[in-house]
């Protein structure tokens, strides 16, 4: 047995222990635990461990001088509270969330748009970002019988990978690996099925540079290409955590909404990958602006730069 295999087993043992502990906690206890760990990490751990500088840089790009240092810290601390609560909620979903108590935990926004898009005889791309509880959105569709292929990156630890795969399969979905999963995506599109994916990460030098919070960000063009090629609707959705109600509610409360339905048949979009990409990027930005503390600011969203800008910088350095 190799050291890597031993390490993976130990990591999974720690994770399973955490699952057992959190699974046994009440809603209020899990919230206190998650927020307590978040405060400790924010105030006590070295900032490089929590990627504080990355978060602060991203917030500066997104909001500029309109955001004070105090407001930025509030958002970053809120983000850590949210992320740790998200982990606890994922662990508790199988025993806490059912169709029978769904209305106690979830309110809908623009539900008719979602139902309309999912009941047409056309494939659907269910698109979201690293905002709110993106897994909650997927679970919600599964509870009501809308099965999807969820596009995700394979985790390095195979035991953790299997756990997350099993979690998604609980409500009828299945995982499509981001690398090498093109055939499964095509199968879903050709059969007028549904594919769920996140579209807010840096797409590298080959992505389309679309304004995101007013600054060009490399954005995946494959989503727009799929929509045009297979005449698929893009349903931009989200699951935003609402204020807790410990008195009347026994679990977390979410607003699950559809921000926009993007139809490649629209006259102003037909055949234009850039226009479609810009439309869904704008929709995700609107969602994030409502509750910025629920966004994943840890990712270097503006990491890649347009090639022309890079060349100019190189010319300046050479001069």
C-alpha positions in Angstrom: 0.0 0.0 0.0 1.5 3.3 -1.1 1.7 6.4 1.1 -0.8 8.2 -1.2 -3.3 5.4 -0.6 -2.8 5.6 3.1 -3.2 9.3 3.1 -6.5 9.1 1.1 -7.8 6.5 3.6 -6.9 8.7 6.6 -8.5 11.8 4.9 -11.7 9.8 4.3 -11.7 8.5 7.9 -11.5 12.0 9.2 -14.2 13.1 6.8 -16.5 10.2 7.8 -16.0 11.0 11.5 -17.0 14.6 10.7 -20.1 13.3 8.8 -21.1 11.2 11.8 -20.7 14.1 14.3 -22.4 16.7 12.2 -25.2 14.3 11.2 -26.0 13.9 14.9 -26.2 17.6 15.6 -29.4 19.7 15.7 -29.8 22.5 13.2 -28.9 25.2 15.8 -25.9 23.2 17.0 -24.5 22.7 13.5 -24.9 26.5 12.8 -23.0 27.4 16.0 -20.3 24.9 15.1 -19.8 26.1 11.6 -19.8 29.8 12.5 -17.5 29.2 15.4 -14.9 27.5 13.2 -15.3 30.3 10.6 -14.6 33.0 13.2 -11.6 31.0 14.5 -10.2 30.6 11.0 -10.8 34.3 10.1 -9.4 35.9 13.2 -6.7 33.3 14.4 -5.3 31.5 11.4 -2.6 33.0 9.2 -4.3 34.9 6.4 -2.4 33.0 3.7 -4.1 29.8 5.0 -7.6 31.3 4.4 -6.6 33.0 1.1 -7.6 36.4 2.5 -5.5 38.3 0.0 -7.2 36.5 -2.9 -10.6 37.3 -1.5 -9.8 40.9 -0.9 -8.3 41.4 -4.3 -11.4 39.9 -5.9 -13.7 42.1 -3.9 -11.6 45.2 -4.9 -12.0 44.2 -8.6 -15.7 43.6 -8.2 -16.7 46.5 -6.1 -13.8 49.0 -6.3 -13.7 51.8 -3.8 -17.4 51.6 -2.9 -16.4 48.8 -0.5 -14.7 49.8 2.7 -12.2 47.5 4.5 -14.7 46.8 7.2 -17.4 45.9 4.6 -14.9 43.6 2.8 -14.0 41.8 6.0 -17.7 41.4 6.8 -18.2 39.7 3.4 -15.1 37.5 3.7 -16.1 36.3 7.2 -19.7 35.8 6.0 -18.3 33.7 3.1 -16.5 31.4 5.5 -19.5 31.0 7.7 -21.6 30.2 4.6 -19.1 27.7 3.2 -18.8 25.8 6.5 -22.6 25.8 6.9 -22.9 24.5 3.3 -20.7 21.5 4.2 -22.9 20.8 7.3 -26.1 21.1 5.2 -24.8 18.7 2.6 -24.3 16.1 5.3 -27.7 16.7 6.8 -29.7 16.9 3.6 -30.5 13.2 3.3 -32.2 13.1 6.7 -33.5 16.7 6.9 -35.0 17.5 3.5 -37.9 15.6 2.0 -40.8 16.3 -0.2 -43.1 16.3 2.8 -41.3 19.2 4.6 -39.9 20.9 1.5 -42.1 24.0 1.8 -40.8 24.7 5.3 -37.3 25.0 4.0 -37.6 26.4 0.5 -39.4 29.4 -1.2 -39.4 29.8 -4.9 -38.7 32.7 -7.2 -39.9 32.5 -10.8 -40.8 28.9 -10.4 -43.1 29.0 -13.5 -40.0 29.8 -15.7 -38.2 26.7 -14.5 -41.3 24.5 -15.0 -41.9 25.9 -18.4 -38.3 25.3 -19.5 -38.1 21.8 -18.1 -41.4 20.7 -19.7 -40.6 21.7 -23.3 -39.4 19.2 -25.8 -35.9 20.7 -25.8 -32.7 19.9 -23.9 -31.9 22.2 -20.9 -28.6 23.4 -19.4 -29.2 24.1 -15.7 -26.5 26.7 -15.1 -25.4 28.2 -11.8 -22.3 29.5 -10.1 -20.4 28.9 -6.8 -23.0 30.9 -5.0 -25.3 29.9 -2.2 -25.8 26.2 -1.9 -25.4 25.0 -5.5 -26.0 21.4 -4.4 -29.3 22.4 -2.9 -30.5 23.5 -6.3 -29.6 20.1 -7.8 -31.3 18.2 -4.9 -34.5 20.3 -5.4 -34.8 19.3 -9.1 -34.2 15.7 -8.2 -36.9 15.6 -5.5 -39.5 16.5 -8.1 -38.3 14.0 -10.6 -36.1 16.1 -12.9 -33.0 14.0 -13.4 -29.8 15.6 -14.6 -26.2 14.8 -15.4 -24.1 16.9 -13.0 -20.8 18.0 -14.6 -18.1 18.1 -11.9 -14.4 17.7 -11.6 -13.1 14.3 -10.3 -11.7 14.7 -6.8 -8.2 13.5 -6.2 -9.2 11.3 -3.2 -11.2 8.5 -4.8 -13.1 7.7 -1.5 -14.3 11.3 -1.2 -15.1 11.3 -4.9 -17.3 8.2 -4.4 -19.1 9.9 -1.4 -20.0 13.0 -3.4 -21.1 10.9 -6.3 -23.4 8.8 -4.1 -24.8 12.0 -2.6 -25.8 13.3 -6.0 -27.3 10.0 -6.9 -29.6 10.0 -3.9 -32.1 12.2 -5.8 -31.7 10.5 -9.2 -28.9 12.5 -10.7 -25.6 11.1 -11.9 -22.1 12.6 -12.2 -20.5 13.5 -15.5 -16.7 14.0 -15.2 -15.6 17.4 -16.4 -12.7 15.8 -18.1 -13.7 13.1 -20.6 -17.5 13.5 -20.1 -18.3 15.0 -23.5 -20.1 11.9 -24.8 -22.4 11.8 -21.9 -23.2 15.5 -22.3 -24.0 15.0 -26.0 -26.2 12.0 -25.1 -28.2 14.2 -22.7 -28.5 17.0 -25.3 -29.6 14.6 -28.1 -32.2 13.0 -25.9 -33.7 16.3 -24.7 -32.3 15.7 -21.2 -30.8 18.1 -18.7 -27.2 18.8 -17.8 -26.3 20.8 -14.7 -23.0 22.7 -14.5 -21.3 25.7 -12.9 -20.2 28.4 -15.2 -18.3 31.0 -13.2 -14.7 29.9 -13.0 -11.7 31.1 -15.0 -11.7 29.4 -18.4 -8.0 30.2 -19.2 -6.5 31.8 -22.2 -8.9 30.1 -24.6 -12.1 31.4 -22.9 -14.2 34.3 -24.1 -13.3 37.5 -22.2 -16.7 38.8 -21.0 -17.2 41.6 -18.5 -18.0 40.3 -15.0 -18.5 43.0 -12.4 -17.2 45.4 -15.1 -13.8 43.7 -15.8 -13.1 41.2 -18.5 -13.0 37.6 -17.2 -12.2 34.5 -19.1 -15.6 32.7 -19.4 -16.4 29.2 -20.8 -17.7 29.5 -24.4 -18.7 25.7 -24.5 -22.0 26.5 -22.7 -23.1 28.9 -25.5 -21.8 26.4 -28.2 -23.8 23.6 -26.6 -26.9 25.8 -26.5 -26.7 26.7 -30.2 -25.6 23.3 -31.4 -28.4 21.4 -29.7 -31.1 24.2 -29.4 -30.9 24.0 -25.6 -32.4 26.4 -23.2 -30.0 27.8 -20.5 -31.8 28.0 -17.1 -29.7 30.3 -14.9 -30.6 29.4 -11.3 -29.4 29.6 -7.7 -30.2 28.6 -4.1 -29.7 31.6 -1.8 -29.7 31.1 2.0 -32.3 33.1 3.8 -32.3 34.4 7.3 -32.5 31.7 10.0 -35.8 31.1 11.8 -34.8 28.9 14.8 -38.2 29.2 16.4 -40.5 28.1 13.6 -38.1 26.1 11.4 -36.0 23.1 12.1 -33.5 23.5 9.3 -32.0 26.0 6.9 -34.2 28.2 4.7 -33.4 28.9 1.0 -34.8 30.8 -1.9 -34.5 28.7 -5.0 -34.9 30.9 -8.1 -34.5 31.2 -11.8 -32.7 34.4 -12.7 -33.2 34.1 -16.4 -34.1 31.6 -19.2 -31.7 32.1 -22.2 -33.1 30.8 -25.5 -30.6 30.7 -28.4 -33.5 31.1 -30.8 -34.0 34.7 -29.6 -33.3 37.2 -32.5 -30.6 39.1 -30.5 -28.8 35.8 -29.6 -29.2 33.4 -32.6 -25.8 32.0 -33.5 -23.8 34.4 -31.3 -21.8 32.5 -28.7 -20.4 35.8 -27.2 -23.9 37.3 -26.7 -25.2 34.1 -25.0 -22.1 33.9 -22.8 -22.5 37.6 -21.9 -26.1 37.1 -21.0 -25.6 34.2 -18.6 -22.6 35.9 -17.1 -24.7 39.1 -16.4 -27.4 36.9 -14.8 -24.9 35.3 -12.4 -23.5 38.7 -11.5 -27.0 39.9 -10.6 -27.5 36.9 -8.3 -24.2 37.4 -6.6 -24.8 41.1 -5.9 -27.8 40.3 -3.8 -25.8 38.3 -1.3 -22.1 38.7 -2.0 -21.2 36.9 1.3 -22.6 33.7 -0.3 -20.2 33.8 -3.2 -16.9 31.8 -3.5 -14.4 34.7 -3.6 -11.6 32.2 -3.0 -11.2 31.5 -6.7 -9.1 33.8 -8.9 -11.9 34.7 -11.3 -9.9 37.3 -13.1 -6.7 35.2 -13.2 -6.4 35.1 -17.0 -6.0 38.3 -19.0 -6.7 39.1 -22.7 -3.7 38.3 -24.9 -3.6 41.9 -26.2 -3.2 43.2 -22.7 -0.4 40.7 -22.0 1.5 41.8 -25.1 1.2 45.5 -24.1 2.6 44.7 -20.7 5.5 42.7 -22.2 6.3 45.6 -24.6 6.4 48.1 -21.7 8.8 45.8 -19.8 11.0 45.4 -22.8 11.2 49.2 -23.3 
